[in-house]
């Protein structure tokens, strides 16, 4: 008779605990040498050297490592390879010294998945499904590594489910956020270009000012959001970059802005794109300018499979974890592209109150995820793997 899911979890957790010192050492090496999207060669080499099986290169710098089991299609557990273009300011002894940083916990996710893979390999034929560890490139930049995998190598493997875990500083230590349905928003990138007519700053009537028009566009976009989107539906518009001119007394020929549109519902995603087109063209025309919008479609909303979530909730206590009350965000993750292939589940692992943790948001130059989180993430990954195997 095969062992129960609870028995398997206990076995996996015991083996993960044994692997943690090695995994934490790997985490330090990964953190000290982060690499940006599509350039994660050294990172992949560090991971490859610690895996218990031969890995396959996927999606450029990505890795796939299959821990076999006689029980059908694999459950994919995903971690991310890339860092961010941020100069680190944590002061940790294993800090990165260049212009890149693991400021989103990807080093912890990778180390945890290596620990889980090594533990699962020791379980052998007891595994309820093959475990396919995917170390994905380019989560933080486009083109998306998850999208490439979902429409390439991973599609050929027909996984039964795909799961992942991500640290989060807003959730309490010892807890995870794991809810059914949409838990992250879609995200599309926009670039707004306003073309005017240049002139001397002292004679604005002889030109057409694209800077003024762009400023009005930014204000109007935020104002019109509340009139186009149901206030009960999560949606966010961010303008994060403005560019115009090269001298203080010259009205330039052009002004640009870049931003992001986030939504939970597909219809709101479309409405946001239409809103930007309407406001840019209308406001630009009112200022005697021409406006255009370039939209780059990004990841869809991330929806957790209810059956996997229910199964995971039943296992969390056995992994010394608890579930927080409902928690969702307008963050986004290209993990959502994997929904084209199989049921998904993403859990968010709390850091608030962890040993020696100084609260900082994700992507902050002073965010230092504590080493203890490697174990918490690995336990969460183990719970998700077993719940997905049982549910599908």
HELIX and SHEET records of a PDB file:
HELIX    1   1 UNK A    5  UNK A   32  1                                  28    
HELIX    2   2 UNK A   41  UNK A   50  1                                  10    
HELIX    3   3 UNK A  106  UNK A  123  1                                  18    
HELIX    4   4 UNK A  124  UNK A  126  5                                   3    
HELIX    5   5 UNK A  145  UNK A  150  1                                   6    
HELIX    6   6 UNK A  153  UNK A  157  1                                   5    
HELIX    7   7 UNK A  204  UNK A  206  5                                   3    
HELIX    8   8 UNK A  210  UNK A  228  1                                  19    
HELIX    9   9 UNK A  266  UNK A  286  1                                  21    
HELIX   10  10 UNK A  306  UNK A  316  1                                  11    
HELIX   11  11 UNK A  317  UNK A  319  5                                   3    
HELIX   12  12 UNK A  334  UNK A  340  5                                   7    
HELIX   13  13 UNK A  372  UNK A  391  1                                  20    
SHEET    1   A 8 UNK A  56  UNK A  58  0                                        
SHEET    2   A 8 UNK A  62  UNK A  67 -1                                        
SHEET    3   A 8 UNK A 131  UNK A 136 -1                                        
SHEET    4   A 8 UNK A  75  UNK A  80  1                                        
SHEET    5   A 8 UNK A 161  UNK A 172  1                                        
SHEET    6   A 8 UNK A 343  UNK A 352  1                                        
SHEET    7   A 8 UNK A 175  UNK A 177 -1                                        
SHEET    8   A 8 UNK A 322  UNK A 323  1                                        
SHEET    1   B 2 UNK A 181  UNK A 184  0                                        
SHEET    2   B 2 UNK A 302  UNK A 304 -1                                        
SHEET    1   C 4 UNK A 235  UNK A 244  0                                        
SHEET    2   C 4 UNK A 254  UNK A 263 -1                                        
SHEET    3   C 4 UNK A 186  UNK A 195 -1                                        
SHEET    4   C 4 UNK A 290  UNK A 296 -1                                        
SHEET    1   D 2 UNK A 199  UNK A 200  0                                        
SHEET    2   D 2 UNK A 250  UNK A 251 -1                                        
END                                                                             
